[in-house]
Every structure is written in C-alpha cells, then in structure tokens.
Amino acid sequence: MASKLSTSNHSSDIVGLKYVYPVLSRRAGGLSIGINFNTNNACNWRCVYCQVANLKIGVAPEMDFNLLEAELRSFLDDVLNGDFYDRFQIDDNNRVIKDIAIAGNGEPTSLNEFAKAVELIGQIATETGVFPQSDYILITNGSLIHQAKVQQGLKILKKYGGEVWFKMDSATEEGRKAFNNSGQSSQASLENLIISTKLCPTKLQTCLFDFDKQGLTAKEKQSYLNLLKKIKSSCTLQKIMLYTIARPSQQPEADRLGTLPAETLQGFADEIRLLGFNVSVSV
C-alpha cells in the first residue's frame, strides 16, 4: 500500500512522477494537485522555512510538455476513476479535488515558457471536467510578475478562472532579507502585487513564524499593517492568508525557527480585519 497522504507530507515525488504530485492542503481543505515546474530544486529566493532539500539559486529548467501532459492526464484519471484515494488512505471528507496548484520546488514563474504551461494545464483540466469545479492556483513569490511572459501567463490563468497566491512574509527590508533571502525591495514587491491584481484575482499569503525566539515583533507587525494600508488604496485583494510553519525546514536556519501559537495568528488577523480585509488563518 502507498504511504498515507497527510498535511505534513508534501513530497513532490510521492507518486513517482516528475511534474505532478498530490497534497492534502491545510489552506485548500482537501486534495490539491501540485504541478512542479522547478524539478531542479532551483529558486530565485531561499526562504528559511523552505522544505525543499538541496535548494539552489536558479530558475526552472526547460519543460518537457509531452511528459507534463501524459502525467497530468494519467494522474487525473487515477483520481477520478481509479483507486487513488484508497491507496493513499485519504479520509472521505477529503476525497475531492479542491484545486490544481502550480507550485513545487522553486519559483514557477521563472519557467521560460510559463504561459504555455499554464495554458496546457488549463486545457487538460477543463477537458477532464476538473475545471471549473476545482480552483486553479499559482503560488508565487511574485518577484517576476513585472516580466511580460509572466503577465501573459496570469492572463491565461484568469481565463480558466484561476487566482494568484502572492507571497509577502515581511514588509521590512530586514525581514525580507532574513526570511526570504530576497534582495527585492518591499516597494518593488508592492508594484508587482498591484500588477497581479489587475491581471488576475490575487490573494496575499504570509507565513508567520518565530525566528530566533523573537516571536512576531512589533516592528514586523506595524510595517505589515502600514503596507496593507498602501495596498488598500492601490488595488483589491481577494483575501489575506496567514499561516505558520507545518513541516520541517531543510535550510541551514532550521534550528532558529519555531511555530507561532494560534492565538498570535488570530490576534494579528483581527488587527488586519480592522483595516477592511478578508483574512483566513491556518495553523
């Protein structure tokens, strides 16, 4: 029998495929079908909580579109018509495809033919009846949305009823460098976020965690709230999704990280709601 699929097991090779993998998602609340563009474990950021082993700085490799199509069609057939749910011991209340999510082991928008891949996935999911009942999601750090090829992909994503989950873990330059190892400024990230909201429905996703036993600091909280005020006057967000660490980090900073208690996340969510945003919390 296959390994039991759980919210703590997000291994991209659990079903032995190159591009396609299943996830029981806390935020989605059911089966999420992940699509991994970054099969080389390359990303342009290095988030300290990242669970990808042997992560390296770089971009997604060239896509084998024939293999992606074959894997996705076969996997969807297994889920829809085979014994996938039984093999992976999935509870009855999770036996539904909540979404197909472009995510994986790095920044997916770094794929050279990003728009073509978004289109292919959309076509297959529509032909098999998965769309429009299930969601179509791009999980991204948003750092490349100023690029034309990425913007074309977001337009296609919207065509299939999709949405962007845009990462924003910190609104301070120090936090972005420490948490994400990103050299991109918060202002540049804000500008890309505004572009994203104009091209496709967009949600902000923020991972909150204890770093060096400092908890959620007053500076991080206030800077984030100040940034949200700018966002509110510049664009429309569908939702802000707060969550904390659920799986062990594979990065050198792993022993410096800790989860935050639910009451901390809920308290921060209440402060954000006072600004007029829809907020969800996953712990």
Solvent accessible surface area in square Angstrom, and as a share of the most:
residue,aa,sasa,rsa
1,M,190,0.85
2,A,33,0.26
3,S,70,0.45
4,K,111,0.47
5,L,1,0.01
6,S,37,0.24
7,T,58,0.34
8,S,71,0.46
9,N,45,0.23
10,H,41,0.18
11,S,43,0.28
12,S,26,0.17
13,D,98,0.51
14,I,33,0.17
15,V,37,0.21
16,G,65,0.63
17,L,52,0.26
18,K,96,0.41
19,Y,4,0.02
20,V,0,0.00
21,Y,16,0.06
22,P,0,0.00
23,V,13,0.08
24,L,14,0.07
25,S,18,0.12
26,R,62,0.23
27,R,75,0.27
28,A,23,0.18
29,G,46,0.44
30,G,2,0.02
31,L,0,0.00
32,S,8,0.05
33,I,0,0.00
34,G,2,0.02
35,I,0,0.00
36,N,4,0.02
37,F,1,0.01
38,N,0,0.00
39,T,41,0.24
40,N,47,0.24
41,N,37,0.19
42,A,1,0.00
43,C,16,0.09
44,N,46,0.23
45,W,11,0.04
46,R,52,0.19
47,C,14,0.08
48,V,0,0.00
49,Y,25,0.10
50,C,24,0.14
51,Q,70,0.31
52,V,13,0.08
53,A,47,0.37
54,N,133,0.68
55,L,28,0.14
56,K,107,0.46
57,I,117,0.59
58,G,24,0.23
59,V,92,0.53
60,A,7,0.05
61,P,46,0.29
62,E,118,0.53
63,M,19,0.08
64,D,66,0.34
65,F,28,0.12
66,N,123,0.63
67,L,62,0.31
68,L,0,0.00
69,E,57,0.26
70,A,59,0.45
71,E,14,0.06
72,L,0,0.00
73,R,88,0.32
74,S,73,0.47
75,F,9,0.04
76,L,0,0.00
77,D,78,0.40
78,D,32,0.17
79,V,7,0.04
80,L,87,0.43
81,N,115,0.59
82,G,46,0.45
83,D,74,0.38
84,F,0,0.00
85,Y,32,0.12
86,D,83,0.43
87,R,84,0.31
88,F,7,0.03
89,Q,73,0.32
90,I,4,0.02
91,D,84,0.44
92,D,120,0.62
93,N,124,0.64
94,N,34,0.17
95,R,87,0.32
96,V,76,0.44
97,I,16,0.08
98,K,77,0.32
99,D,3,0.02
100,I,0,0.00
101,A,6,0.05
102,I,0,0.00
103,A,18,0.14
104,G,25,0.24
105,N,26,0.13
106,G,15,0.15
107,E,4,0.02
108,P,2,0.01
109,T,0,0.00
110,S,11,0.07
111,L,1,0.00
112,N,90,0.46
113,E,68,0.31
114,F,2,0.01
115,A,18,0.14
116,K,107,0.45
117,A,0,0.00
118,V,1,0.01
119,E,36,0.16
120,L,27,0.13
121,I,0,0.00
122,G,0,0.00
123,Q,77,0.34
124,I,1,0.00
125,A,0,0.00
126,T,66,0.39
127,E,114,0.51
128,T,49,0.28
129,G,44,0.43
130,V,6,0.03
131,F,8,0.03
132,P,117,0.73
133,Q,149,0.66
134,S,11,0.07
135,D,75,0.39
136,Y,1,0.00
137,I,4,0.02
138,L,1,0.00
139,I,41,0.21
140,T,3,0.02
141,N,5,0.03
142,G,0,0.00
143,S,7,0.04
144,L,27,0.14
145,I,0,0.00
146,H,99,0.44
147,Q,62,0.28
148,A,85,0.66
149,K,65,0.27
150,V,0,0.00
151,Q,45,0.20
152,Q,88,0.39
153,G,0,0.00
154,L,0,0.00
155,K,106,0.45
156,I,20,0.10
157,L,2,0.01
158,K,109,0.46
159,K,131,0.55
160,Y,41,0.15
161,G,64,0.61
162,G,2,0.02
163,E,27,0.12
164,V,0,0.00
165,W,15,0.05
166,F,0,0.00
167,K,25,0.11
168,M,1,0.01
169,D,8,0.04
170,S,1,0.00
171,A,14,0.11
172,T,10,0.06
173,E,88,0.40
174,E,107,0.48
175,G,4,0.03
176,R,3,0.01
177,K,144,0.61
178,A,41,0.32
179,F,30,0.13
180,N,1,0.00
181,N,60,0.31
182,S,8,0.05
183,G,87,0.84
184,Q,38,0.17
185,S,46,0.30
186,S,17,0.11
187,Q,91,0.40
188,A,33,0.26
189,S,0,0.00
190,L,9,0.04
191,E,86,0.38
192,N,6,0.03
193,L,0,0.00
194,I,36,0.18
195,I,51,0.26
196,S,0,0.00
197,T,26,0.15
198,K,152,0.64
199,L,33,0.16
200,C,3,0.02
201,P,49,0.31
202,T,0,0.00
203,K,35,0.15
204,L,0,0.00
205,Q,3,0.01
206,T,0,0.00
207,C,3,0.02
208,L,10,0.05
209,F,13,0.05
210,D,32,0.17
211,F,23,0.09
212,D,56,0.29
213,K,188,0.80
214,Q,113,0.50
215,G,24,0.23
216,L,36,0.18
217,T,39,0.23
218,A,84,0.65
219,K,120,0.51
220,E,27,0.12
221,K,56,0.24
222,Q,89,0.39
223,S,28,0.18
224,Y,6,0.02
225,L,17,0.08
226,N,66,0.34
227,L,14,0.07
228,L,0,0.00
229,K,104,0.44
230,K,109,0.46
231,I,0,0.00
232,K,108,0.46
233,S,100,0.64
234,S,51,0.33
235,C,21,0.13
236,T,100,0.58
237,L,20,0.10
238,Q,86,0.38
239,K,52,0.22
240,I,0,0.00
241,M,9,0.04
242,L,1,0.01
243,Y,19,0.07
244,T,5,0.03
245,I,26,0.13
246,A,45,0.35
247,R,46,0.17
248,P,103,0.65
249,S,15,0.10
250,Q,95,0.42
251,Q,14,0.06
252,P,112,0.70
253,E,23,0.10
254,A,41,0.32
255,D,131,0.68
256,R,107,0.39
257,L,32,0.16
258,G,26,0.25
259,T,86,0.50
260,L,12,0.06
261,P,67,0.42
262,A,42,0.33
263,E,127,0.57
264,T,43,0.25
265,L,0,0.00
266,Q,82,0.36
267,G,35,0.33
268,F,3,0.01
269,A,0,0.00
270,D,76,0.39
271,E,61,0.27
272,I,0,0.00
273,R,95,0.35
274,L,155,0.77
275,L,42,0.21
276,G,56,0.53
277,F,22,0.09
278,N,88,0.45
279,V,10,0.06
280,S,36,0.23
281,V,34,0.20
282,S,17,0.11
283,V,98,0.56
